[in-house]
Amino acid sequence: IVQIESVDAINNLEEILSVDIDGFIIGPYDLSASMGKPGEFDHPDVVNALTKVKEVSQEMGAVSGFHVIPPDSGVVIKMIQEGYKFIAFSLDTLFLGLKCGEEMDKIKSLRHFESRQK
């Protein structure tokens, strides 16, 4: 599995996918950063690069993957519907931070409730 994480990889995509590999995975944050648009996934240049990857990989029959960073199953489902065959799903630190935030909000709301009861 090779990683497609730079504008150079996009520019050499056909050559990269011509090598005997099992597949590739897109690292969208690194890719957008290499284009000078870190995290700007709606920027036309980034959209065009990701579109090129999908089109070329489909034409060449390459197995494609995508690293979904937000801990959001809806984004994973969208990527699967777009044809990606495997997904790297978020980061442990994001899952941990999200869950900690949710639980702290519950505790804070309980404390707020208790202070109103006095």
Backbone as CSV, one residue per row, in Angstrom:
resi,resn,N_x,N_y,N_z,CA_x,CA_y,CA_z,C_x,C_y,C_z
1,ILE,0.865,-1.174,0.000,0.000,0.000,0.000,0.903,1.226,0.000
2,VAL,0.669,2.108,-0.937,1.420,3.366,-0.968,0.501,4.499,-0.531
3,GLN,1.116,5.555,-0.044,0.367,6.725,0.392,0.455,7.805,-0.669
4,ILE,-0.698,8.393,-0.955,-0.761,9.529,-1.876,-1.022,10.748,-0.996
5,GLU,0.061,11.477,-0.694,-0.036,12.550,0.286,0.629,13.841,-0.161
6,SER,0.946,13.954,-1.437,1.606,15.176,-1.887,1.182,15.508,-3.310
7,VAL,1.388,16.758,-3.652,1.066,17.182,-5.011,1.963,16.457,-6.015
8,ASP,3.190,16.116,-5.609,4.076,15.343,-6.492,3.492,13.964,-6.782
9,ALA,2.871,13.356,-5.773,2.238,12.050,-5.986,1.076,12.175,-6.963
10,ILE,0.298,13.252,-6.859,-0.810,13.475,-7.796,-0.259,13.638,-9.214
11,ASN,0.812,14.409,-9.340,1.395,14.658,-10.667,2.011,13.405,-11.283
12,ASN,2.340,12.426,-10.456,2.954,11.174,-10.942,2.061,9.961,-10.673
13,LEU,0.769,10.197,-10.546,-0.153,9.156,-10.114,-0.178,7.952,-11.052
14,GLU,-0.236,8.184,-12.352,-0.282,7.064,-13.293,0.955,6.193,-13.158
15,GLU,2.107,6.819,-13.015,3.357,6.078,-12.872,3.359,5.291,-11.557
16,ILE,2.912,5.919,-10.485,2.866,5.248,-9.180,1.936,4.043,-9.230
17,LEU,0.762,4.219,-9.823,-0.219,3.131,-9.860,0.140,2.050,-10.874
18,SER,1.128,2.306,-11.720,1.590,1.298,-12.675,2.522,0.280,-12.038
19,VAL,3.054,0.612,-10.873,3.941,-0.292,-10.146,3.085,-1.401,-9.534
20,ASP,3.675,-2.551,-9.319,2.949,-3.677,-8.737,2.710,-3.427,-7.246
21,ILE,1.555,-2.835,-6.937,1.170,-2.559,-5.555,-0.224,-3.140,-5.316
22,ASP,-0.569,-3.314,-4.054,-1.900,-3.820,-3.717,-2.943,-2.705,-3.684
23,GLY,-2.507,-1.485,-3.477,-3.436,-0.367,-3.428,-2.752,0.876,-2.905
24,PHE,-3.556,1.893,-2.671,-3.024,3.153,-2.151,-4.040,3.766,-1.196
25,ILE,-3.551,4.684,-0.373,-4.422,5.413,0.527,-4.095,6.902,0.422
26,ILE,-5.134,7.690,0.404,-4.974,9.143,0.341,-4.901,9.692,1.755
27,GLY,-3.901,10.514,1.996,-3.792,11.275,3.238,-4.222,12.705,2.927
28,PRO,-5.496,13.034,3.140,-6.008,14.322,2.680,-5.380,15.549,3.347
29,TYR,-5.029,15.455,4.625,-4.427,16.621,5.273,-3.046,16.899,4.715
30,ASP,-2.220,15.865,4.614,-0.887,16.058,4.051,-0.966,16.508,2.600
31,LEU,-1.895,15.930,1.843,-2.061,16.324,0.450,-2.426,17.806,0.351
32,SER,-3.438,18.228,1.102,-3.865,19.632,1.025,-2.748,20.559,1.507
33,ALA,-1.991,20.138,2.522,-0.878,20.962,3.010,0.208,21.101,1.951
34,SER,0.476,20.018,1.226,1.511,20.083,0.188,1.100,21.006,-0.954
35,MET,-0.202,21.291,-1.039,-0.721,22.190,-2.069,-0.838,23.623,-1.547
36,GLY,-0.401,23.842,-0.302,-0.499,25.165,0.300,-1.898,25.502,0.785
37,LYS,-2.739,24.485,0.947,-4.141,24.668,1.363,-4.467,23.707,2.511
38,PRO,-3.719,23.761,3.629,-3.914,22.764,4.682,-5.338,22.724,5.227
39,GLY,-5.950,21.544,5.116,-7.302,21.338,5.634,-8.408,21.976,4.831
40,GLU,-8.098,22.603,3.714,-9.111,23.273,2.887,-9.629,22.291,1.821
41,PHE,-10.422,21.326,2.264,-10.877,20.263,1.367,-11.896,20.737,0.340
42,ASP,-12.476,21.916,0.541,-13.415,22.470,-0.432,-12.730,23.396,-1.432
43,HIS,-11.444,23.630,-1.255,-10.717,24.499,-2.186,-10.686,23.809,-3.550
44,PRO,-10.937,24.559,-4.620,-10.987,23.940,-5.963,-9.747,23.126,-6.325
45,ASP,-8.561,23.571,-5.928,-7.350,22.812,-6.255,-7.334,21.452,-5.567
46,VAL,-7.769,21.422,-4.309,-7.799,20.167,-3.555,-8.893,19.259,-4.119
47,VAL,-10.052,19.826,-4.405,-11.151,19.052,-4.999,-10.703,18.448,-6.320
48,ASN,-10.038,19.242,-7.146,-9.557,18.739,-8.441,-8.541,17.617,-8.273
49,ALA,-7.659,17.749,-7.282,-6.654,16.705,-7.046,-7.329,15.402,-6.611
50,LEU,-8.282,15.506,-5.695,-8.980,14.296,-5.227,-9.830,13.681,-6.334
51,THR,-10.405,14.520,-7.173,-11.175,14.022,-8.320,-10.260,13.279,-9.283
52,LYS,-9.084,13.841,-9.532,-8.119,13.182,-10.416,-7.740,11.816,-9.862
53,VAL,-7.507,11.745,-8.558,-7.139,10.461,-7.942,-8.244,9.441,-8.164
54,LYS,-9.490,9.834,-7.939,-10.606,8.892,-8.129,-10.695,8.431,-9.575
55,GLU,-10.624,9.375,-10.498,-10.761,9.031,-11.917,-9.631,8.126,-12.393
56,VAL,-8.397,8.485,-12.069,-7.245,7.696,-12.518,-7.268,6.307,-11.874
57,SER,-7.595,6.261,-10.586,-7.601,4.950,-9.921,-8.690,4.045,-10.492
58,GLN,-9.841,4.622,-10.836,-10.905,3.823,-11.449,-10.487,3.330,-12.825
59,GLU,-9.879,4.214,-13.620,-9.421,3.829,-14.962,-8.386,2.708,-14.899
60,MET,-7.521,2.769,-13.876,-6.432,1.800,-13.774,-6.807,0.593,-12.915
61,GLY,-8.007,0.601,-12.344,-8.449,-0.520,-11.520,-7.680,-0.654,-10.213
62,ALA,-7.197,0.459,-9.696,-6.423,0.434,-8.459,-7.350,0.390,-7.246
63,VAL,-6.932,-0.321,-6.235,-7.673,-0.386,-4.969,-7.330,0.876,-4.185
64,SER,-8.368,1.636,-3.847,-8.134,2.924,-3.214,-8.647,2.978,-1.786
65,GLY,-7.902,3.712,-0.965,-8.292,3.930,0.417,-8.232,5.403,0.747
66,PHE,-8.813,5.759,1.874,-8.875,7.172,2.271,-8.765,7.253,3.786
67,HIS,-7.984,8.209,4.272,-7.886,8.438,5.718,-8.884,9.520,6.102
68,VAL,-9.965,9.104,6.744,-10.985,10.023,7.246,-10.541,10.466,8.637
69,ILE,-10.271,11.746,8.792,-9.772,12.237,10.070,-10.893,12.517,11.076
70,PRO,-11.971,13.222,10.707,-12.994,13.504,11.726,-13.614,12.212,12.250
71,PRO,-13.813,12.101,13.558,-14.452,10.888,14.095,-15.960,10.920,13.836
72,ASP,-16.304,10.798,12.562,-17.687,10.961,12.110,-18.017,9.841,11.127
73,SER,-18.891,8.924,11.549,-19.230,7.792,10.693,-19.878,8.233,9.388
74,GLY,-20.543,9.378,9.381,-21.160,9.883,8.159,-20.134,10.146,7.068
75,VAL,-18.960,10.629,7.456,-17.890,10.869,6.476,-17.363,9.540,5.950
76,VAL,-17.241,8.553,6.822,-16.790,7.222,6.395,-17.768,6.645,5.371
77,ILE,-19.050,6.721,5.673,-20.073,6.200,4.760,-19.990,6.907,3.410
78,LYS,-19.803,8.218,3.436,-19.678,8.990,2.185,-18.490,8.498,1.362
79,MET,-17.363,8.252,2.008,-16.173,7.806,1.276,-16.378,6.404,0.693
80,ILE,-17.048,5.542,1.446,-17.353,4.205,0.921,-18.276,4.316,-0.292
81,GLN,-19.276,5.188,-0.203,-20.189,5.399,-1.328,-19.473,5.984,-2.539
82,GLU,-18.386,6.716,-2.299,-17.600,7.274,-3.405,-16.688,6.229,-4.043
83,GLY,-16.626,5.032,-3.453,-15.871,3.958,-4.084,-14.583,3.565,-3.396
84,TYR,-14.239,4.203,-2.288,-13.022,3.808,-1.585,-13.236,2.436,-0.947
85,LYS,-12.248,1.565,-1.081,-12.384,0.172,-0.654,-11.941,-0.067,0.785
86,PHE,-11.117,0.801,1.327,-10.747,0.683,2.731,-10.542,2.080,3.303
87,ILE,-10.772,2.178,4.603,-10.776,3.471,5.272,-9.907,3.383,6.523
88,ALA,-9.050,4.368,6.701,-8.406,4.588,7.996,-9.327,5.588,8.692
89,PHE,-9.780,5.232,9.898,-10.824,6.025,10.556,-10.274,6.810,11.734
90,SER,-10.081,8.077,11.536,-9.738,9.069,12.532,-8.420,8.775,13.229
91,LEU,-8.290,9.322,14.416,-7.087,9.174,15.244,-7.528,8.882,16.672
92,ASP,-6.761,8.088,17.372,-7.144,7.758,18.743,-7.284,9.004,19.606
93,THR,-6.422,9.979,19.396,-6.500,11.201,20.209,-7.790,11.972,19.958
94,LEU,-8.299,11.939,18.738,-9.564,12.630,18.456,-10.739,11.897,19.093
95,PHE,-10.751,10.574,19.011,-11.815,9.806,19.663,-11.789,10.039,21.173
96,LEU,-10.600,9.985,21.749,-10.462,10.184,23.183,-10.910,11.592,23.583
97,GLY,-10.461,12.591,22.840,-10.849,13.969,23.146,-12.345,14.189,23.021
98,LEU,-12.956,13.610,21.989,-14.396,13.748,21.783,-15.168,13.125,22.934
99,LYS,-14.790,11.905,23.305,-15.493,11.215,24.386,-15.282,11.941,25.717
100,CYS,-14.086,12.390,25.983,-13.830,13.138,27.224,-14.676,14.405,27.266
101,GLY,-14.745,15.113,26.152,-15.566,16.329,26.092,-17.032,16.045,26.353
102,GLU,-17.539,14.978,25.752,-18.952,14.609,25.955,-19.233,14.292,27.419
103,GLU,-18.356,13.517,28.032,-18.565,13.134,29.424,-18.408,14.327,30.368
104,MET,-17.461,15.201,30.087,-17.303,16.402,30.919,-18.529,17.306,30.798
105,ASP,-19.099,17.396,29.617,-20.331,18.185,29.451,-21.456,17.629,30.309
106,LYS,-21.551,16.296,30.398,-22.582,15.677,31.241,-22.358,16.031,32.709
107,ILE,-21.104,15.969,33.140,-20.789,16.295,34.532,-21.077,17.767,34.816
108,LYS,-20.673,18.633,33.915,-20.923,20.064,34.098,-22.411,20.365,34.156
109,SER,-23.197,19.694,33.315,-24.633,19.959,33.332,-25.262,19.452,34.625
110,LEU,-24.751,18.387,35.198,-25.237,17.875,36.472,-24.918,18.870,37.583
111,ARG,-23.725,19.382,37.581,-23.326,20.370,38.585,-24.193,21.618,38.480
112,HIS,-24.459,22.025,37.255,-25.317,23.192,37.023,-26.727,22.910,37.548
113,PHE,-27.213,21.695,37.342,-28.537,21.304,37.808,-28.584,21.325,39.334
114,GLU,-27.531,20.747,39.950,-27.493,20.690,41.411,-27.435,22.074,42.023
115,SER,-26.696,23.010,41.420,-26.599,24.350,41.982,-27.933,25.089,41.903
116,ARG,-28.766,24.720,40.940,-30.093,25.327,40.828,-31.054,24.783,41.885
117,GLN,-30.761,23.568,42.394,-31.632,22.934,43.365,-31.486,23.527,44.766
118,LYS,-30.424,24.220,45.032,-30.165,24.773,46.379,-30.913,26.044,46.632
